[in-house]
């Protein structure tokens, strides 16, 4: 039987007719009836059709209509991802093919995946493109690597953290940071040696985190809090934390970095003249002897200075000894107890 186009349009119109009570269409009602018949498997489907139809309709009338969840505009998401994956361009529109000092995120995460940890290969590619954008668009970045991912209470706003070395050690300390005793930027082994950038949109945009203060590091040890994904969110905790979520995130990054970063024992060397520690120019890479590498205490060393729990610093403050007959000032007593 051949059905005319006009008749087909009438059928479509009937199927899309909405019920005034349930706002469900004839099409959706028939689909529910057939689904119920598939589950129930009646001996005589034709005879059971009317009864099942009444039951489905009664259930629909007693159940509130669920609003369909709002979906993010797919087109905007695809355009943003296409822009991220594309090679960055300079002011003249020419592609920037070089990204000096950029760690191989995909290879690093591949090694971690073999141990059952790390991000997925797809996410590793996206993060690598985001780091490339950071290096090519941020002035002063000489090296950058993927530090890690901090999970928040909503997966859509997890923090991606990039660790970068900056020309001249990065932004100088502000007067307030100096007054609070912040470690100098660029000091090897110090908590402000690296500059940390954070992204909540898969690396399409990055924001530099502030320098970390000793009191924030010490207080962060006592704070147990799930982050919200909003850098400006207030930190409601006990004991109180002097800062917002961006400062708490930066303090926790410092604690994790200083507690977990390991390097081979000969990675750094002390300069004979100045006594300063610097990367060893004769370092030839990790040993190929698995037994040697597996010896944690003999082969590996902490790559950054230890943070003292009591004061959040890498060293105890120097306090001048009082002269004979003089009492210590309250500030000296406070520093001695830190």
Secondary structure by P-SEA (a helix, b strand, c coil): ccccaaaaaaaaaaaacccccccccaaaaaaaaaaaaaaacccccccaaaaaaaaaaaaaaacccccccccccaaaaaaaaaaaaccccccccccccccccccaaaaaaaaaaaacccccaaaaaaaaaaaaaaaacccccccccccbbbbcccccbbbbbbbbccccccccccaaaaaacccccccccccccbbbbbbcccccbbbbbccccaaaaaaaaaccccccccccccccccccccccaaaaaaaaaaaaaaaccccccccccccccccccccccccccccccccccccccccccccbbbbccccccccccbbbbbcccccccaaaaaaaac
